[in-house]
Amino acid sequence: MAYEIAATGRALPKNRVTNDELAKTIDTNDEWIRSHTGIGSRYIAEPELTNSGLAARAARAAIEQLAEKTGAAAETVIASLDVIIVATVTGDYLGGVPPTSCIVQDILGAKQAACFDIEVCCTGFIYGLDIASGLLAVNRRRKRVLFISSELLSRITDWTDRSTCVLFGDGAAAVIIEKTDAPSEGAGRRGILRSILGADGSGGETLIVRRGGTRFPYKTGEVVDKPPHVEMDGRAVYNFAVKAITETISLLLEEENLTVNDLAVIIPHQANARIVQAAQKRLHLPEEKVYMNMEEYANTSAASIPIALDEVNRAGKLKRGDIVMFVGFGGGLTYGGTLAVW
Ligand code: UT7
């Protein structure tokens, strides 16, 4: 059995905000943002847009791609989805009550699908790939999982804090993971090969939305000066991230007996070009093997890797049999990586 990424899709809000536009509202500038992060713009959701609405758009793009590939109608693909997972820390409702995945199910009309959300911050896509494959492995009847990563980070951003607000953007991307008869080992192997998942809970305070949960809830009558928002110790997260992705990339290659030359592309979490370049330098990775698009989208948390994957896929850059590596890190602190054969 193999667990293959059969289709990809993405969706972005209409509104693209450049660094220069942001600099009109806060004391920052294009030169600082580009030189410290590699970010040039981000997409910001209009007030009426919901996380589930954006997630459903990304899902439809993947569904239509699979429909086209298999010659089936989109409705048939929708009816074949056994599970819908949404990775998000910015779901429609507090605490995921109800889960955003359930709302997406309703929008799509995928009545037969089981639904749940996962919250693993920016590492959500990496964790979710294992969860999706595990769900397919554990039950013979399940064939397809729709796995969406969707974030409206602009809704938990402190727009008066220049050290965080320049970093984040909104976006969603979906993959359909399918159980197939292809081998997952040896010659002709396909799908998800191997993963590393990790966490260091002692670093939880370095990237945190402090208020609004059950530990520090808002109280009746309390005057709130700011809605729930991300606070970050940028330097600490930076140091963690460089170490986490460097070690994850080398361990994944070592465990699978591969070198970087065996890979078609490495798609890292798109938080900061400097983090990726530091890992690239330490591991002597050729620049053209590492895909980056944070210049356009900024950091969209769990959505960043699958948005990049969809770009690479739709640009026709992946051939059957290519080995792809995903590597991520984020709040928790969490990290992980996945090797997959296209
Ligand atoms: O998915 C995980 C999400 N998190 C991350 O990826 C964050 C990882 N960390 C980073 O990417 C970097 O630490 C940052 C990009 C957040 C910050 O870069 P830095 O080189 O660590 O800058 P810094 O925080 O040490 O700040 C340097 C200076 C400070 O000024 P002074 O104190 O030297 O005068 C800041 O006030 O840059 C100033 N600064 C800014 N200036 C213009 C901070 N933010 C800005 C800004 N525009 N947006």
Boltz pocket constraint, residues with backbone or C-beta under 6 A from the ligand:
constraints:
  - pocket:
      binder: B
      contacts: [[A, 27], [A, 28], [A, 29], [A, 32], [A, 33], [A, 36], [A, 37], [A, 122], [A, 162], [A, 163], [A, 164], [A, 166], [A, 232], [A, 233], [A, 234], [A, 235], [A, 237], [A, 238], [A, 241], [A, 271], [A, 272], [A, 299], [A, 301], [A, 329], [A, 330], [A, 331]]
      max_distance: 6.0
